[in-house]
């Protein structure tokens, strides 16, 4: 199976307010300076495009060649994998986080 994420958005304040933000659509090859941490034998996050590991149409621009980060866990053991952003400091009491994800695999996956 596969899991893909795209269009990560972090806003300072509630989701209805504007202000400071951290925005990542994974279109640039620097992958928004995200870091990957994986336990031994676990799935690793990879940068991809197209329908092989993600959705047929990318969320960012509605095109087939849009980029995203994905996990390919078909041949891995049950372990953990972390995709970590740079530290973003907020001056507000609330922070809004939005992202789009895609899951493809057996119906019994959780």
Backbone torsions as a table, in degrees:
resi	resn	phi	psi	omega
1	UNK	NA	172.4	-178.6
2	UNK	-139.6	149.4	169.9
3	UNK	-131.1	132.4	179.3
4	UNK	-129.0	145.8	174.3
5	UNK	-125.7	153.4	-177.9
6	UNK	-153.8	158.1	174.2
7	UNK	52.4	68.0	177.0
8	UNK	-86.1	127.0	-177.4
9	UNK	-131.5	128.7	177.5
10	UNK	-123.7	121.8	-179.4
11	UNK	-117.1	142.2	175.1
12	UNK	-77.8	118.7	-178.5
13	UNK	106.1	-167.6	-179.8
14	UNK	-74.0	165.6	-176.7
15	UNK	-64.5	-22.9	-179.7
16	UNK	-86.7	-10.4	-178.5
17	UNK	-96.8	157.5	176.2
18	UNK	-101.0	173.7	178.7
19	UNK	145.7	-154.4	-179.8
20	UNK	-52.3	142.6	178.2
21	UNK	-151.3	156.9	171.2
22	UNK	-124.5	121.1	-172.4
23	UNK	-125.5	132.2	178.6
24	UNK	-140.4	122.3	176.4
25	UNK	-110.4	3.6	177.7
26	UNK	60.9	20.3	177.7
27	UNK	-78.4	-30.0	-179.5
28	UNK	-83.6	147.9	-176.1
29	UNK	-69.6	-13.4	177.7
30	UNK	-77.7	-4.5	177.0
31	UNK	54.6	33.9	176.8
32	UNK	60.8	24.6	-179.9
33	UNK	60.6	27.2	175.8
34	UNK	-73.5	148.1	177.2
35	UNK	-109.8	150.1	179.9
36	UNK	-114.9	129.7	175.5
37	UNK	-125.5	124.7	-176.2
38	UNK	-134.1	136.6	173.2
39	UNK	-70.9	154.4	-179.1
40	UNK	-52.1	126.9	177.8
41	UNK	83.0	-0.2	-176.8
42	UNK	-89.1	171.7	177.9
43	UNK	-71.2	147.4	177.5
44	UNK	-111.7	149.5	175.6
45	UNK	-75.5	136.6	178.2
46	UNK	-131.0	157.1	178.1
47	UNK	-94.6	126.3	-176.9
48	UNK	-142.6	174.6	177.3
49	UNK	-149.3	157.8	178.2
50	UNK	83.2	-178.6	-171.8
51	UNK	-87.0	-1.7	-177.4
52	UNK	-60.9	-42.0	-178.0
53	UNK	-123.8	-0.9	-177.4
54	UNK	-141.0	-162.9	-178.1
55	UNK	-68.6	157.3	178.1
56	UNK	-64.8	-34.4	179.1
57	UNK	-121.3	126.2	179.5
58	UNK	-69.3	142.8	-178.5
59	UNK	-69.6	-36.7	-172.3
60	UNK	-58.3	-55.9	-175.3
61	UNK	-118.3	0.9	-179.9
62	UNK	69.6	29.6	-178.3
63	UNK	-117.3	162.7	-178.1
64	UNK	-76.0	-20.4	-175.5
65	UNK	-103.1	15.5	179.2
66	UNK	-68.7	152.6	-175.9
67	UNK	-97.9	158.0	-179.7
68	UNK	-160.8	169.8	172.4
69	UNK	-102.7	140.6	-177.5
70	UNK	-141.4	157.3	172.6
71	UNK	-109.9	131.9	172.1
72	UNK	-112.2	99.9	-174.3
73	UNK	-108.2	23.3	-179.3
74	UNK	-65.0	-36.8	-176.0
75	UNK	-112.9	20.4	-177.1
76	UNK	-109.3	159.5	174.6
77	UNK	-81.0	170.1	178.4
78	UNK	-73.0	96.4	178.5
79	UNK	-136.8	-173.3	-175.7
80	UNK	-111.6	149.1	174.7
81	UNK	-141.5	131.9	-174.9
82	UNK	-119.4	132.4	172.6
83	UNK	-109.6	112.0	-170.0
84	UNK	-114.9	131.1	177.8
85	UNK	-84.9	171.7	171.1
86	UNK	-65.9	161.0	179.6
87	UNK	-73.5	129.0	179.3
88	UNK	-118.2	120.5	-178.0
89	UNK	-94.2	139.1	-180.0
90	UNK	-117.0	145.9	174.1
91	UNK	-102.5	0.2	-177.2
92	UNK	-98.7	163.6	175.6
93	UNK	-75.6	-24.3	-177.4
94	UNK	-124.6	149.4	174.8
95	UNK	-132.0	135.0	179.3
96	UNK	-99.9	129.0	177.0
97	UNK	-123.1	127.5	177.0
98	UNK	-130.2	140.2	172.1
99	UNK	-154.7	162.2	179.3
100	UNK	-114.2	137.1	-178.9
101	UNK	-134.0	160.7	-178.7
102	UNK	-138.8	130.2	178.2
103	UNK	-123.8	131.3	178.5
104	UNK	-134.2	123.6	179.3
105	UNK	166.0	-170.6	-179.8
106	UNK	-58.2	149.0	-177.2
107	UNK	-62.9	-21.3	-177.4
108	UNK	-89.7	6.6	177.2
109	UNK	-69.8	144.8	174.6
110	UNK	-129.1	NA	NA
